[in-house]
Amino acid sequence: IPDLVPGQSYETVVTLRNRLAKPIRVVGGGTSCTCVTLESIPLEIPARSSRELAIRFKVGEHLRGQKEFRNSLVYYVEGGQQFNVRGVVHGTIDNSR
């Protein structure tokens, strides 16, 4: 995500794709920072389908002068067995504003 400004809030989406022949259920999630919130869960994803899930985050003022914003996230998924889907929210900070 380019041009993030410290002190501002943002929203983006991730797409989770279910490649199984049966539905899966996103039952929760977590992030490496309280500045990132995972939305749209719990959620069921039908067999061989995908769903977009919203992510909200705020770039803290303490990051002014830094070059990037990076936080990890994980979704907890059930589909016959439980497994985790991991990802990263990453962006470039615009310090000119």
Contacts in CASP RR format, 6 or more apart in sequence:
PFRMAT RR
TARGET T0000
AUTHOR 0000-0000-0000
METHOD contacts of the structure
MODEL  1
IPDLVPGQSYETVVTLRNRLAKPIRVVGGGTSCTCVTLESIPLEIPARSS
RELAIRFKVGEHLRGQKEFRNSLVYYVEGGQQFNVRGVVHGTIDNSR
1 10 0 8 1.000
1 12 0 8 1.000
1 69 0 8 1.000
1 89 0 8 1.000
1 90 0 8 1.000
1 91 0 8 1.000
1 92 0 8 1.000
2 91 0 8 1.000
2 92 0 8 1.000
2 94 0 8 1.000
3 92 0 8 1.000
3 94 0 8 1.000
4 10 0 8 1.000
4 59 0 8 1.000
4 69 0 8 1.000
4 91 0 8 1.000
4 92 0 8 1.000
4 93 0 8 1.000
4 94 0 8 1.000
5 59 0 8 1.000
5 93 0 8 1.000
5 94 0 8 1.000
5 97 0 8 1.000
6 59 0 8 1.000
6 60 0 8 1.000
6 61 0 8 1.000
6 62 0 8 1.000
6 63 0 8 1.000
6 64 0 8 1.000
6 65 0 8 1.000
6 93 0 8 1.000
6 95 0 8 1.000
7 58 0 8 1.000
7 59 0 8 1.000
7 60 0 8 1.000
7 61 0 8 1.000
8 58 0 8 1.000
8 59 0 8 1.000
9 56 0 8 1.000
9 57 0 8 1.000
9 58 0 8 1.000
9 59 0 8 1.000
10 56 0 8 1.000
10 57 0 8 1.000
10 58 0 8 1.000
10 59 0 8 1.000
11 54 0 8 1.000
11 55 0 8 1.000
11 56 0 8 1.000
11 57 0 8 1.000
12 54 0 8 1.000
12 55 0 8 1.000
12 57 0 8 1.000
12 89 0 8 1.000
13 52 0 8 1.000
13 53 0 8 1.000
13 54 0 8 1.000
13 55 0 8 1.000
14 52 0 8 1.000
14 53 0 8 1.000
14 55 0 8 1.000
14 87 0 8 1.000
15 50 0 8 1.000
15 51 0 8 1.000
15 52 0 8 1.000
15 53 0 8 1.000
16 26 0 8 1.000
16 45 0 8 1.000
16 50 0 8 1.000
16 51 0 8 1.000
16 53 0 8 1.000
16 75 0 8 1.000
16 77 0 8 1.000
16 85 0 8 1.000
17 45 0 8 1.000
17 49 0 8 1.000
17 50 0 8 1.000
18 24 0 8 1.000
18 45 0 8 1.000
18 46 0 8 1.000
18 47 0 8 1.000
18 48 0 8 1.000
18 49 0 8 1.000
18 50 0 8 1.000
19 48 0 8 1.000
20 47 0 8 1.000
20 48 0 8 1.000
20 79 0 8 1.000
21 47 0 8 1.000
21 48 0 8 1.000
22 47 0 8 1.000
22 79 0 8 1.000
22 80 0 8 1.000
23 44 0 8 1.000
23 45 0 8 1.000
23 46 0 8 1.000
23 47 0 8 1.000
23 79 0 8 1.000
24 44 0 8 1.000
24 45 0 8 1.000
24 77 0 8 1.000
24 78 0 8 1.000
24 79 0 8 1.000
25 42 0 8 1.000
25 43 0 8 1.000
25 44 0 8 1.000
25 45 0 8 1.000
25 77 0 8 1.000
25 78 0 8 1.000
25 79 0 8 1.000
26 41 0 8 1.000
26 42 0 8 1.000
26 43 0 8 1.000
26 44 0 8 1.000
26 45 0 8 1.000
26 51 0 8 1.000
26 53 0 8 1.000
26 75 0 8 1.000
26 76 0 8 1.000
26 77 0 8 1.000
27 41 0 8 1.000
27 42 0 8 1.000
27 76 0 8 1.000
27 77 0 8 1.000
27 78 0 8 1.000
28 38 0 8 1.000
28 41 0 8 1.000
28 42 0 8 1.000
28 75 0 8 1.000
28 76 0 8 1.000
29 38 0 8 1.000
29 41 0 8 1.000
29 73 0 8 1.000
29 74 0 8 1.000
29 75 0 8 1.000
29 76 0 8 1.000
30 38 0 8 1.000
30 73 0 8 1.000
30 74 0 8 1.000
30 75 0 8 1.000
31 37 0 8 1.000
31 38 0 8 1.000
31 71 0 8 1.000
31 72 0 8 1.000
31 73 0 8 1.000
31 74 0 8 1.000
31 89 0 8 1.000
32 71 0 8 1.000
32 72 0 8 1.000
32 73 0 8 1.000
33 57 0 8 1.000
33 71 0 8 1.000
35 57 0 8 1.000
35 58 0 8 1.000
35 59 0 8 1.000
35 60 0 8 1.000
35 71 0 8 1.000
36 55 0 8 1.000
36 56 0 8 1.000
36 57 0 8 1.000
36 71 0 8 1.000
36 73 0 8 1.000
36 89 0 8 1.000
37 55 0 8 1.000
37 56 0 8 1.000
37 57 0 8 1.000
38 53 0 8 1.000
38 54 0 8 1.000
38 55 0 8 1.000
38 73 0 8 1.000
38 75 0 8 1.000
39 53 0 8 1.000
39 54 0 8 1.000
39 55 0 8 1.000
39 56 0 8 1.000
40 51 0 8 1.000
40 52 0 8 1.000
40 53 0 8 1.000
40 54 0 8 1.000
41 53 0 8 1.000
41 75 0 8 1.000
43 51 0 8 1.000
43 53 0 8 1.000
45 51 0 8 1.000
53 75 0 8 1.000
55 73 0 8 1.000
55 89 0 8 1.000
57 69 0 8 1.000
57 71 0 8 1.000
57 89 0 8 1.000
59 69 0 8 1.000
59 93 0 8 1.000
63 69 0 8 1.000
63 93 0 8 1.000
64 93 0 8 1.000
64 95 0 8 1.000
65 93 0 8 1.000
65 95 0 8 1.000
66 93 0 8 1.000
66 95 0 8 1.000
67 92 0 8 1.000
67 93 0 8 1.000
68 90 0 8 1.000
68 91 0 8 1.000
68 92 0 8 1.000
68 93 0 8 1.000
69 89 0 8 1.000
69 90 0 8 1.000
69 91 0 8 1.000
69 92 0 8 1.000
69 93 0 8 1.000
70 88 0 8 1.000
70 89 0 8 1.000
70 90 0 8 1.000
70 91 0 8 1.000
71 88 0 8 1.000
71 89 0 8 1.000
72 86 0 8 1.000
72 87 0 8 1.000
72 88 0 8 1.000
72 89 0 8 1.000
73 86 0 8 1.000
73 87 0 8 1.000
73 88 0 8 1.000
73 89 0 8 1.000
74 84 0 8 1.000
74 85 0 8 1.000
74 86 0 8 1.000
74 87 0 8 1.000
75 84 0 8 1.000
75 85 0 8 1.000
76 82 0 8 1.000
76 84 0 8 1.000
77 83 0 8 1.000
77 84 0 8 1.000
77 85 0 8 1.000
END
